[in-house]
Amino acid sequence: MMVMDEGSEQEGTNSATELRDEAVQPQTERPAGESSGRPAEASPASSRATVETPPAAVKIRGRPGGVSIEMEEEGDWDDLLKALDERLSAAEGFFRGGRAVLELGPREAAEDDLRQVRTTLVRHDMTLSVVRSTARQTLQAAQALGLSTSTDAEPAPSQPAMAPVVAISQPQSPYFVHNGTLRSGQVLRKAESIVVLGDVNPGAQVISAGDVMVWGRLRGVAHAGAAGNKKAVVAAIEFSPTQLRIAGVAAIAPENKKPGRGLKFWKKPPERRPEVAYIADGRIVVEPWDDSRPGRPKTSRR
Amino acid sequence: MPGTVITVTSGKGGVGKTTTTTNVAVALALAGKRVVVVDADIGLRNLDLVMGLESRVIYDLVDVVEGRCELQQALVRDNRVESLHLLAAAQTRDKSDVGIQQMVSVCKALSQTADYVIIDSPAGIEHGFQSAIAPSDRVLIVTTADVSALRDADKVIYLLERDWKHQPGLVVNRYNAQLSRDGELRDIDDILDILSIDLLGVVPEHKSIVLATDRGQPIALNRRHYVSQAYHNMAQRVMGNNVPLMDFREPGFFNALARLFGR
């Protein structure tokens, strides 16, 4: 494990706004999708405005340890149930065994309503574990059913009332995949985590509110967790970035060790292993990817 | 069938666009092709100097565009190679005097009679670069092994792929094989690693190229000199023939020995 030199707090606050101007890039094939479920990314900074899917009644999102189901605030309950049922059927058992958090917002739901949801979920081999709402009546109904509740104390992500559906049959991944090499002068900015299938050349920049993964050589500037997510990681097959930033911490790559001089046959090429960078104790740490694999002796994991 | 329009560009200045243009053109002409070279660097004309044709230029590109002469009148024929012609740039004007459309139509007209139209692009990525790229069927990127040249080449490749859908070919100029062999400077593989485009040719660093360029006697005319091989090979590859990379060591006793020991 090696520690990169000089962490400094300089980004952090202003980088959230930085993420909004997406259009530096020539590629517009795909609207910016939902950010992944981490709390830091559910901030208003993520670019929801550009999503083009039709308005929805039910929204299903993957969450660590389960899914969250958001029901539209207005609209007929039976329609919502039907929509939920359709989505779950379309998922063809993708969520089987999952625990669901039901997000109801200010809607006032009766005990019966919640029971219907529970039956629907059970039909799809899922369990309803938590009901989140701001309405008292709903919470009481949930408690009566023996469900745990939550009052939505943390501010709900500011979403337009007509939020898009996440079509489960084609799950909208929280990853943006860039196919090809990023060349000098090219900037890739996304609210989602970024996967680059190709190289990031010196002079190019990859900026994401989530993780940055490079299936190739990372030689440019990578900024993960640009909206402040300190859990974000940067990983690359060949890891030699000009500069590395995770959330508000920046680091410059250490000098690459030159292969020792010597005759041709004895000269060893420098060892190349995929590496991962993350923040540990407020500093950016880079280590070979297989050091952090489960089953390996732990060094200093987060 | 109209000929091919090839633009030679680099992004960074001083890496050898003009020298490469001249010598590839000469090599193509010596291979029997009809070649016209166009200097697109209006205001900073020097292709005619490098080709040694300065004194014979009467009309230039701006004269053609503004209708002061016929296109054929403005072409300067090289007296050493029969099938090589030059269309010089104006020294007294600037790049905005020739629009992109005008450049395209001039090159289209030239390609009716020539096999290859080779455009020497100005440095940079501004208007002059745009109008040099617009008419081209193929683009050659000239770079040296320096970081700065590579960085600029990379940017130019990005622009070409984004705006023009070009897949450029790479010319590595002033290549110092000794430094690369010693591991001091990046070698061809490292350069291709970064730029990841097709290699069209490698020109070794050699003082005779500098001198020949300065005297207006393109090195490619001197077929007996070993470095001129680099340009002739490049010309072959432009014509679609597959030739191996040349040996970058200067011929000689010690180098022959070194070769024997695999260094």
Interface residues (C-beta under 8 A of the other chain):
Chain A: P26 T181 R183 S184 G185 Q186 D199 N201 P202 G203 R217 R219 K258 P259 R261 K264 K267
Chain B: V147 L150 R151 D152 D154 K155 I157 Y158 L159 E161 R162 G183 D193 I194 S196 G262 R263
